[in-house]
Amino acid sequence: MRTLAFDGRMGASGDMLCGALLAAGADPDVLEPIEEALDVQYAIDTTTKNGIDATTVTVLLDDESTDGHGHSEADDDRSHDHTHSHDDHDHEHTHEGHDHHGDHDHPHDHTHAEGAGPTRSYTEVVELVESMELPEEVEHDATAIFEILGEAEAAVHGTDLDATHFHEVGADDAIADVVGATLLFDSLDVERVVTTPIAGGGGTVAMSHGTYPVPAPAVVEVVERADWALHGGPVDGELLTPTGAAILAHVADGVERLPALDLDASGYGAGDHDFPDYPNVLRALVGASSEGLTREGIRVLETNLDDAPPEVLGGLHDSLKEAGARDVSILPTTMKKSRPGHLVKVIVKSEDAERVARRLAVETGTLGVRETGARHRWVAERAFETATVAVEDEEYEVAVKIASDSAGTVYDVSAEYDDASAVAAETDVPIREVMRRAENAVRS
């Protein structure tokens, strides 16, 4: 399966996504319909971020769109919701010597499109996208992304979708980022898009209504609609913008780590700001993924117990998992002098081993915890869906775990016991019947 994988450790923005896609082999010529529809040009160049060559994408206005003073009229009037650490649209570098997409002879023929164009409602943005005569799938993806953005804005401001007015994300350059990204995704012709957990940054961000913690409210609303995970850091600043989050929320499945790929291409999209210890880039990898399980690094801890009471053993699973254990097994065994005992085996990630070993010693009183030779295990990609189970005109929710291989092929669906048990207790329906209905609901 041809797969595109993003490494999100430094966040994402609309222009970073476009840059990463171009660097990974997407065709820049597909951007022409947007240039014609919006009177903009894409300036595509390279820069260096902490020693890494990365692609920059800047949306520029044609000269006739400006007032003759080096900025558009919209620069005077627009009201920004956010200031971004690597903003979707704000670039600090110059464009001398750029090989612009299209026929551009001189950098002073154009000015930045940041915030240019009228303030548009969600409906107006959709009508504009539909007027571009895009391929059907591209148009569907672009309008779906703006729907995610619109729903997020509506949730933050307490309005409904049709009444939502975009600020930055309704400007010409933001529309160029979103529609451009969808055209570039289509150009790469991949069957699946995945991303590792996305960094959101930290600190605070200035908005038109005040100063807010990072990630900004609109980003949080978008991430709630995404399949992938969000984490803080590694630097202070807004690393994940609403546009970048919405694009990835629509196209990408979340994975804990990069999948095994037979690589065809790779590239980096550059963010604006420079950080001393971290290259501000979004990495894209394209290749064929194997339809197998994912290799994960682990460590295995063991101890033998000959005097642990049942009450201690009974609570050991929960206590060790709280400390970071991935799996806990307790096996009956025979100790010295034929005394009955138990072998406790615990699977952990390397970074959790010391903490879990101490918790195991404290909980059981064991005088030693050993580490066995296993260093890896093969694991499925895991996701959860909420199934609705109907019983006598009442509806109940049951979480269902879905296991798939690295290519996204589902091979097991399993309802969560605790949820099924609670529904069974309330309805007098057998637990296994509740589980069966929940699993069938997800399969259908």
N, C-alpha and C positions, 0 to 999 in steps of 0.2 A: 504494500500500500504506500503510495507516494505521500509523504508527510512533510509538513512544514512545522518546525518546532522553534518557539521563541524562548530565549533565556532572559527572564524578567527581573534579574537581580538589581537593575538600575532603573526600574520603572518603564513607562512607555508614554509617548505622546503621538499625536497624529502625524507630525512630520518625521519623527523617529521611525514610526512604522513604515511610512513611504520610503524613507531612506534605506531601511533594512531590506525591504522587499526588492528595491532596485539593485542593491548590492548583491542580493542572492539570485539575481538573474531575471527579474521581471522586466518586461519590455516598456521603455519610457514612451514609445509612440502611442500607447493606448490612452495616454493622458490628453490627447488633442481635443476630444469633444468637450472637456471641461474648460480648456483654454478658450475655445470658441464661445462657449455659453456664458462664461463669466468675465471675458476680457482680461484674463490674467495669463501669466507665463510661469512655468515651473523652472526655477533655477536649480540645477543639479550639479553638485560639486563634491569634492572630498576634503576632509580635514583630518587632523590627527588628535586623538584623545588619549593621553597617557601612553603614547607609543603605538596606538592602534589606529590604522587607517579606517575611516568611517565615511559614509555618504551623508551629505546634507541635502535637504530639500527645502527651498524657500519659495513661497508663492509671491509673485511680484505683479503689481498693476501695470498695465500699459500706460505710457506717458500721458495720453489724452485723458485718462481717468483722474489725473491730479490737477491741483489748482495752480501749478506752475511754481510752487515754492518747495517742492521736494516731499510733499505729503498730500494725502487725499483729504477731501473735506470731512470724511468720516473720522479722520484722526482727531479733529477738533470736537466732534460731537459724541463719540461713542462713550459708553459707560462700561467699564470692565468689571466683571464679577471677580476675577482672580488675577493675581500676579504669580506666574509659574517659575519654578526653578529651571525646568527646561520646557518652557511654554510651548504649546502647539505651534505658535506662530512668531514668537519674538526671537530674533537672531541678532547676535552681536558681530559676526564676522562680516567682512566686506566681500564684494563679488567681482573684484578685478580678476580678469582672466578666466572667469567661469565659462564652462561649456554649457550654456543654457539649453534646455529643451526647447526646440523651435528656433527661429531665425532672429537672434538677438545680437546686435553688433557691439553694444556698449552698455555698461552697467547703469549709466545715468539716464538711459531711456526708460527706466522703470523705477518704481518705488515699492516698498513693502505693502502687501495687501492686508496687513494685520488690522482687523476690525473694520475693513472697508465694506461698503455696501449698506443697504438699509437694514434696520432692525427688523427681523422677520419672525413671524409666528411659525409654529410647527407646521401648520397647514400650508403656509407660503413656501416653506423650505421643501416640503414634499412635492408641491406643484412645480417648483423650479427643477428639482431632480427629475421628475417625470418628463419635463420638457426637453431634457438633454438627449433623448432617443438612445438610451443606453441599452445594452443587451438585457434581456428580461431578468436573468438571475442577478446581474449586477444592480439593476434598479431595485429589485426586491431587497437585496442585502443593504444597500445604501438607505432606503427608507426605513428598514427595520432598525438600523443603527440610530437614525434620528428619532425613531419612536422610543428607543431606550433612553436617549438623552432627554427627550420631551417628558417622559414619565418621571425621570429623576428630578428635573426642574420642577415639575408640577408637585411632586411629593415634598420637595424642600419648601416651596412657596405656598403650598396649600391651595393650588388651583387645579383645574382639570386640563387634560392634554390639549384639547383644541384651543383653549384660552392661553396656552403657554407661549410667551415670547422669549426667543433666544436672544442672548446678548452676544458674547464672543462666538458661540458655536453656531450662530445663524449668519455670521459674516462670511464674505466671499472666500477668505483663505481657509476658514474652518470647513466650509462646504467642499472646497478643493481638496482638503486633507481626507475627509471621509469618503467622498466619491472616488478620489484618486486611489485611496487604499483598496477600495473594493475592485476597481479595475485592475490594479496590480496583483491582487490575490487571484483574480480570474486568469490573468496572464500566466501566472506560475503553474496553473493547472494541477493543483494538489488535491488529494482526496480527503485529507484530514489536516486540521490545524490544532496544535497543542501549545500550551505554555506552562512553564514552571511557575511557582508562586511569584506574584508581582510585588516589587518593592514600592511602597507608597511614600517613603521619605519620613520626615518628622518636623518638629517645630510648629510654626504657625504660618498662616497665609493671609494676606490682606485682601479683603473683599469689599464690595460697595456698601455692605451692611455692617462692616466691622472686621475685626481680626478673629480668625477661627483656627482651631488646631488642624494640622495635616493628618490624614487626608481630609480635604474639604467636603462639606455636606453633599454636594452633587456627586462627587466621586464615590462616597459611601453608598449612596442610593444606587448607583450603577453597579457597584461590586455585589450588592445583594442579589442582582439579577444574573450574575456570572457563575460559571461552573468552577473557575479557578480560585485559588486562595490569595489573600492579600496579607503582606506583613510589613512592619515598620522598618525604618532605616534604609540603607546603612549610613545615610547622612541626613542632616537637617535640610529641609527644602521640599518642595512639592515635586516628587518624581513621577507621579501618575496623574495625568490630566483627565478631565471628563471625556474628551474626545478619544484619547488613547484607550481609556477604560471601556468606553462604549463599543469601540471597534472590536476589541478583544472579547468583550462579553458576548458579542454576537457570533464571532467566528471560531473561537478557541475553546477546546476542552482543557480542563486543568489536569496536570500530572505533577507528581511530587518531584520527579527528576527527569532529565532529558531521556527520551527513549533511545533504544539501540537503532541506529540508522546507518544504512549504506550510503554515505554522503555523496551527493551530486554537486552541491553548491552551498556556500555560506557567505554571510556578509554582515556588516554592522551599520546601523542607522545612528547618526550622531544627535545627541541633545545639545542644547546651547551652552550650558554652564560647564566650567571645569572644576573638578574636585581633586585635591592633592593626592588622595590615595585610591581613587576609584575612577576608571575610565567611564565617562558618561555616555554609554552606548547601549543599544538594544541589539542583541545578536539573533540572527535568523539562520536556521539550518534546514536544508532541503535534502531529502533522500528517501530511499525505500526502507520502510520499517518491517521488521520480521514479525510474524504472527506468533509470538511466544510470550513467555512471562518475563518480567523485568528483574535483572540481577541487582540485589540490594546488599550492601555491606552490613554485617551484624557481628555481634559477639554473643557467646552462650555462656551463662553463669550456672554453676551447679553447687549444691551442697547436700550432704546426707544428714538426716535427722532421725534420732532414735528415741526421742523423748518429747516430741511436740504433741500437745493435746489437740483433739479434733477442732476445738474452737479456733485455735491459732491457724491451723491449716485452712479452715473454712474461709477465713478473712484474708488469706495471703494473696489471692488473685487480685482483689480490688486494691489492696495496699501497695503491691508492687507495680501495678499498672498506673496508679496515681504517681508513682515515682519515676515512671518512664518506660516500664517494661512493655514490650510488644506482644509477648505471649508467655504464659506461665503453665507449666505442667507439673503435676505431683503424682509420682509413681510409687506403688508399694514395692518394698524391697526387703531383703533379709540382711541384718547387720551381724556384727560379731556375736559369738555365743548364741547364734540363731535367734536373736531378738528381732521382732518385726520393726521395720522403720520405713522411711520415705525418702525418695530421691526427688529433690526439687530442681527443675530445669527452667531457666529464664532466658528468653531471647531479648536482647537490647540493641539499640544503636550504640556505636562506639562512644559518643559523647555523653551517654546516660549510664554507662557501665558502672562507674565508681559510685554514683548516687544510688543506683538500684542495689548494688552489692551491700552498701551500708544499711539500706532499709531492710534487706533480707536478713542480715546479721542481727539487727536490732529487734525485728519482729519475732525471730525464731530462737535467738540465743546461740546460734551456731558459732563455733570458734574459728571457722574458716570458710571462704567461698572460693572455689576454683574456676578457672576459665578453660573451656574445652577448645578443640582445634577448629571448629567451624568458623568461617569468616564471611560466608555469603549465603543467601537464600534466594530462591526464585519466587517472586510474588506477583499476584494479579494487580491490575489497576482496580481500585475500589471506589465506588460512588454510592450515594444513598438517594433514593427517591421516596416520596411520601405517597402511599397508596390509600385510596378511600374505599372502605368496606361498608357496605349497606346491610343493615340488619333491621327488619321490620320498620322501614321508613326512616330509620335513624342512620346517620353516617358517622363513621369512626375513622381516625387516621392511624395508619400503621407504617412505620419506617421499614424500608426494604433495601437490603444491601445487594449491589450489583457488581459482579466480578467479570472483568474482561481482560483479554490479552493486550499486548502492547500495540496491536493494530486496531483496537477498539471493538473486537468481536466478543460479544457477551457469551459466557459459557455457564454462568450460574446466577440464579436469583434466589435470595433467601430473606424471608421476613424476620424482623427482629423479635426475639422471643418475649422480651418484657412488654413491648407494645401489644403483641398478640394476646399475651396472658391477661393484660388489663382489660382488653375488649371482651375476652372470653368470660372473665369474672362478672362483667357488667351485663352481658347478653345471654349467658348460659349456652353459648355456642362453643363447641369443643375448640381447644387451642389450635389443633392441627387444621381444622376447617377454616379458622380465621386466617392462619398463615397461608393456606392454599388460595383463598380468595385474594389476599393481598398480593401474593406472587403472580397470580393470573392477571390481576389488574395492571401490574407493571409490564408483564409480557405482551399484553394486548396492544 
